[in-house]
Amino acid sequence: MPAAARLDETLDATLAALADPHRRKVVELLRVGPRRAGELAQATGLTPPAMSRHLRTLRRSGLVEETSPEFDARVRVYQLRPEPMVHLLRWLEESERMWTVQLAAFKAHLETPG
């Protein structure tokens, strides 16, 4: 698969994962630092099974990764992965550049005496 297609898939998965307000809240919470799944469920007001579904989506999108502490493999700790956000930021910057050029051309067109 070409690199551009992989980046498109990554961006699509990131945007789809961030489309849900609960998942965006999880990302906000994880920006502060890693947290256990139970802490995330409690902080968002979701049941553990609902949080599990959201975390699965976030893992599949690549936004978060799951680890277990050595002392207890039953505990799941989640943390953000920066790569998907870097791709999203680049896409937003490219979109902003495109719109800046388009709007400048439109403004020039409107200001041209006709």
FIPA-922912 format. One record per residue (C-alpha): residue number from 1; residue in one letter; x, y, z. Coordinates in Angstrom, 1 decimal, m for minus. Layout:
<recs>
rec nr->NUM	rest->A	east->X	north->Y	up->Z .
...
</recs>
This chain:
<recs>
rec nr->1	rest->M	east->0.0	north->0.0	up->0.0 .
rec nr->2	rest->P	east->1.4	north->3.4	up->m0.9 .
rec nr->3	rest->A	east->2.5	north->5.7	up->2.0 .
rec nr->4	rest->A	east->m0.2	north->8.3	up->1.1 .
rec nr->5	rest->A	east->m2.9	north->5.7	up->1.3 .
rec nr->6	rest->R	east->m1.7	north->4.5	up->4.7 .
rec nr->7	rest->L	east->m1.6	north->8.1	up->6.0 .
rec nr->8	rest->D	east->m5.2	north->8.6	up->4.7 .
rec nr->9	rest->E	east->m6.3	north->5.4	up->6.6 .
rec nr->10	rest->T	east->m4.5	north->6.7	up->9.7 .
rec nr->11	rest->L	east->m6.2	north->10.1	up->9.4 .
rec nr->12	rest->D	east->m9.6	north->8.5	up->8.8 .
rec nr->13	rest->A	east->m9.3	north->6.2	up->11.8 .
rec nr->14	rest->T	east->m8.1	north->9.2	up->14.0 .
rec nr->15	rest->L	east->m11.0	north->11.4	up->12.9 .
rec nr->16	rest->A	east->m13.5	north->8.5	up->13.3 .
rec nr->17	rest->A	east->m12.3	north->7.8	up->16.8 .
rec nr->18	rest->L	east->m12.4	north->11.5	up->17.8 .
rec nr->19	rest->A	east->m15.9	north->11.9	up->16.5 .
rec nr->20	rest->D	east->m17.3	north->10.6	up->19.8 .
rec nr->21	rest->P	east->m17.4	north->13.0	up->22.7 .
rec nr->22	rest->H	east->m16.6	north->10.3	up->25.3 .
rec nr->23	rest->R	east->m13.4	north->9.3	up->23.3 .
rec nr->24	rest->R	east->m12.4	north->12.9	up->23.0 .
rec nr->25	rest->K	east->m12.8	north->13.2	up->26.8 .
rec nr->26	rest->V	east->m10.6	north->10.1	up->27.3 .
rec nr->27	rest->V	east->m7.9	north->11.8	up->25.0 .
rec nr->28	rest->E	east->m8.1	north->14.9	up->27.1 .
rec nr->29	rest->L	east->m7.7	north->12.9	up->30.3 .
rec nr->30	rest->L	east->m4.7	north->11.0	up->28.9 .
rec nr->31	rest->R	east->m3.0	north->14.2	up->27.9 .
rec nr->32	rest->V	east->m2.3	north->14.7	up->31.6 .
rec nr->33	rest->G	east->m0.8	north->11.3	up->31.8 .
rec nr->34	rest->P	east->m1.5	north->7.5	up->31.7 .
rec nr->35	rest->R	east->m4.5	north->6.2	up->33.5 .
rec nr->36	rest->R	east->m6.1	north->2.9	up->34.4 .
rec nr->37	rest->A	east->m9.3	north->1.9	up->32.5 .
rec nr->38	rest->G	east->m11.3	north->2.1	up->35.7 .
rec nr->39	rest->E	east->m10.2	north->5.7	up->36.4 .
rec nr->40	rest->L	east->m11.2	north->6.7	up->32.8 .
rec nr->41	rest->A	east->m14.6	north->5.1	up->33.2 .
rec nr->42	rest->Q	east->m15.2	north->6.9	up->36.5 .
rec nr->43	rest->A	east->m13.9	north->10.3	up->35.2 .
rec nr->44	rest->T	east->m16.2	north->10.0	up->32.2 .
rec nr->45	rest->G	east->m19.2	north->8.6	up->34.0 .
rec nr->46	rest->L	east->m19.3	north->5.5	up->31.8 .
rec nr->47	rest->T	east->m19.7	north->1.9	up->32.8 .
rec nr->48	rest->P	east->m16.6	north->m0.3	up->32.6 .
rec nr->49	rest->P	east->m18.1	north->m2.2	up->29.6 .
rec nr->50	rest->A	east->m18.9	north->1.1	up->27.7 .
rec nr->51	rest->M	east->m15.4	north->2.4	up->28.5 .
rec nr->52	rest->S	east->m13.9	north->m0.9	up->27.3 .
rec nr->53	rest->R	east->m15.6	north->m0.4	up->23.9 .
rec nr->54	rest->H	east->m14.3	north->3.2	up->23.6 .
rec nr->55	rest->L	east->m10.8	north->2.2	up->24.6 .
rec nr->56	rest->R	east->m10.9	north->m0.6	up->22.0 .
rec nr->57	rest->T	east->m11.8	north->2.0	up->19.3 .
rec nr->58	rest->L	east->m9.0	north->4.3	up->20.5 .
rec nr->59	rest->R	east->m6.5	north->1.4	up->20.4 .
rec nr->60	rest->R	east->m7.5	north->0.3	up->16.9 .
rec nr->61	rest->S	east->m7.2	north->3.9	up->15.7 .
rec nr->62	rest->G	east->m3.7	north->4.0	up->17.2 .
rec nr->63	rest->L	east->m4.4	north->7.0	up->19.4 .
rec nr->64	rest->V	east->m3.8	north->5.0	up->22.7 .
rec nr->65	rest->E	east->m1.7	north->2.1	up->23.7 .
rec nr->66	rest->E	east->m2.3	north->m0.3	up->26.5 .
rec nr->67	rest->T	east->0.2	north->m1.6	up->29.0 .
rec nr->68	rest->S	east->0.1	north->m3.7	up->32.2 .
rec nr->69	rest->P	east->2.3	north->m3.0	up->35.2 .
rec nr->70	rest->E	east->4.7	north->m5.9	up->36.0 .
rec nr->71	rest->F	east->3.1	north->m6.4	up->39.5 .
rec nr->72	rest->D	east->m0.4	north->m7.1	up->38.2 .
rec nr->73	rest->A	east->m1.1	north->m8.2	up->34.6 .
rec nr->74	rest->R	east->m4.9	north->m7.7	up->35.2 .
rec nr->75	rest->V	east->m4.5	north->m3.9	up->35.4 .
rec nr->76	rest->R	east->m4.7	north->m2.1	up->32.1 .
rec nr->77	rest->V	east->m3.0	north->1.3	up->31.9 .
rec nr->78	rest->Y	east->m3.7	north->3.5	up->28.8 .
rec nr->79	rest->Q	east->m1.6	north->6.3	up->27.4 .
rec nr->80	rest->L	east->m1.6	north->8.5	up->24.3 .
rec nr->81	rest->R	east->0.5	north->7.7	up->21.2 .
rec nr->82	rest->P	east->1.6	north->10.9	up->19.5 .
rec nr->83	rest->E	east->1.9	north->9.6	up->15.9 .
rec nr->84	rest->P	east->m1.8	north->9.9	up->15.0 .
rec nr->85	rest->M	east->m2.1	north->13.4	up->16.3 .
rec nr->86	rest->V	east->1.1	north->14.4	up->14.4 .
rec nr->87	rest->H	east->m0.6	north->13.2	up->11.2 .
rec nr->88	rest->L	east->m3.8	north->15.0	up->12.1 .
rec nr->89	rest->L	east->m1.9	north->18.2	up->12.8 .
rec nr->90	rest->R	east->0.0	north->18.0	up->9.5 .
rec nr->91	rest->W	east->m3.3	north->17.5	up->7.6 .
rec nr->92	rest->L	east->m4.9	north->20.5	up->9.4 .
rec nr->93	rest->E	east->m1.8	north->22.7	up->8.6 .
rec nr->94	rest->E	east->m2.0	north->21.7	up->4.9 .
rec nr->95	rest->S	east->m5.8	north->22.4	up->4.9 .
rec nr->96	rest->E	east->m5.2	north->25.8	up->6.5 .
rec nr->97	rest->R	east->m2.5	north->26.7	up->3.8 .
rec nr->98	rest->M	east->m4.9	north->25.6	up->1.0 .
rec nr->99	rest->W	east->m7.7	north->27.7	up->2.4 .
rec nr->100	rest->T	east->m5.5	north->30.7	up->3.0 .
rec nr->101	rest->V	east->m4.4	north->30.6	up->m0.7 .
rec nr->102	rest->Q	east->m8.0	north->30.1	up->m1.9 .
rec nr->103	rest->L	east->m9.4	north->33.0	up->0.2 .
rec nr->104	rest->A	east->m6.6	north->35.3	up->m0.9 .
rec nr->105	rest->A	east->m7.3	north->34.5	up->m4.5 .
rec nr->106	rest->F	east->m11.1	north->35.1	up->m3.9 .
rec nr->107	rest->K	east->m10.4	north->38.4	up->m2.2 .
rec nr->108	rest->A	east->m8.1	north->39.5	up->m5.1 .
rec nr->109	rest->H	east->m10.9	north->38.5	up->m7.5 .
rec nr->110	rest->L	east->m13.5	north->40.6	up->m5.6 .
rec nr->111	rest->E	east->m11.2	north->43.6	up->m5.4 .
rec nr->112	rest->T	east->m10.4	north->43.6	up->m9.1 .
rec nr->113	rest->P	east->m12.2	north->46.4	up->m10.8 .
rec nr->114	rest->G	east->m14.6	north->44.9	up->m13.3 .
</recs>
